[in-house]
Structures are given as C-alpha cells and as structure tokens.
Amino acid sequence: MFGNFGAVHDIGDVIGLLLNLLAIAIFIRAILSWVAPDPTNPLVQILDQITEPILGPLRQVIPRIGMIDISPLVAIILLSFLGQLVAQSI
C-alpha cells in the first residue's frame, strides 16, 4: 500500500511518492483520532492542514456509520487507486 520510497526516477514516481505520503498522513491522523490528541500540538495541526483538503469534502458526501468516520479509509483507497492510474499511464 505504501509503495517503494527508494526508487524515484521520473514525474510518475514523484507523484506516486506524494500520494503515498498523503495516504500515510491520513492513516496517522486516523490513528491519532482514537486517542483525542491535543489540537494545539504542532504535529496534529500539520496533519490537519495536509489532510483536511481531502477528508473535508469526503465527509460531506460519506455519512458516518454510527460513531465511525470512514472517510479516511475511503481517502486511502482513492489515493491508492489514483497512484495505480498514474503509475500505469506514465
């Protein structure tokens, strides 16, 4: 899922790397949400700034399942799919 970070040879690899890093940031944010992190923590603020442009619109479309927000899961799947499309087209 998180790809090969050692091989960056062309623009497709760079895009793939950025998509993988974004998926990792979303995963970390989802895990941190389980422990109610301090919103003033710089790491939490950076993760929010990086991931909210993707998660915010998804939350408007994808309803919660009870108390569970599945938008991070959907975002990671979409990023993985997009990364595969980029890798195949370039």
C-alpha positions in Angstrom: 0.0 0.0 0.0 2.7 2.5 0.9 5.0 1.8 -2.1 8.7 1.9 -2.7 10.3 5.1 -1.4 13.8 4.2 -2.7 13.1 4.4 -6.5 12.2 7.9 -7.7 13.2 8.2 -11.4 10.5 10.3 -13.2 7.5 12.5 -12.6 5.2 9.5 -12.2 7.4 8.2 -9.3 7.3 11.7 -7.7 3.5 11.8 -7.9 3.2 8.3 -6.6 5.5 9.1 -3.7 3.4 12.2 -2.8 0.2 10.2 -3.0 1.8 7.6 -0.7 2.9 10.2 1.8 -0.6 11.7 1.8 -2.1 8.3 2.5 0.4 7.8 5.4 -0.6 11.2 6.8 -4.3 10.3 6.6 -3.6 6.9 8.3 -1.6 8.6 11.1 -4.4 11.2 11.6 -7.0 8.5 11.8 -4.9 6.6 14.4 -4.3 9.8 16.4 -8.1 10.5 16.4 -8.6 7.4 18.6 -6.6 9.0 21.5 -8.1 12.5 21.2 -4.8 14.4 20.6 -4.2 18.0 21.8 -5.4 20.2 18.9 -2.6 22.7 19.8 0.1 20.1 19.2 2.1 21.2 16.1 2.1 17.7 14.7 -1.7 17.5 14.9 -2.0 20.9 13.3 0.3 19.9 10.4 -1.6 16.7 9.8 -4.9 18.6 9.8 -3.6 21.1 7.3 -2.3 18.4 5.0 -5.2 16.0 5.1 -8.3 18.2 5.6 -8.5 19.3 1.9 -9.2 15.6 1.1 -11.1 14.5 4.1 -13.4 17.5 4.4 -15.1 17.1 1.1 -15.3 13.3 1.6 -17.0 13.8 5.0 -19.7 15.9 3.3 -20.5 13.0 0.9 -19.9 9.9 3.1 -22.1 9.6 6.2 -20.7 8.3 9.4 -21.5 4.8 10.4 -22.7 5.3 13.9 -19.7 6.9 15.7 -17.3 5.8 13.0 -16.0 8.2 10.3 -14.9 6.1 7.3 -13.7 9.0 5.2 -10.0 8.3 6.0 -10.5 4.7 4.7 -12.2 5.9 1.5 -9.5 8.5 1.0 -6.7 6.0 1.3 -8.4 3.6 -1.1 -8.9 6.5 -3.6 -5.3 7.6 -3.3 -4.1 4.1 -3.9 -6.3 3.8 -6.9 -5.1 7.2 -8.2 -1.5 6.1 -7.6 -2.0 3.0 -9.7 -3.6 5.0 -12.5 -0.6 7.4 -12.5 1.9 4.5 -12.5 0.2 2.8 -15.4 -0.2 6.0 -17.5 3.3 7.3 -17.2 
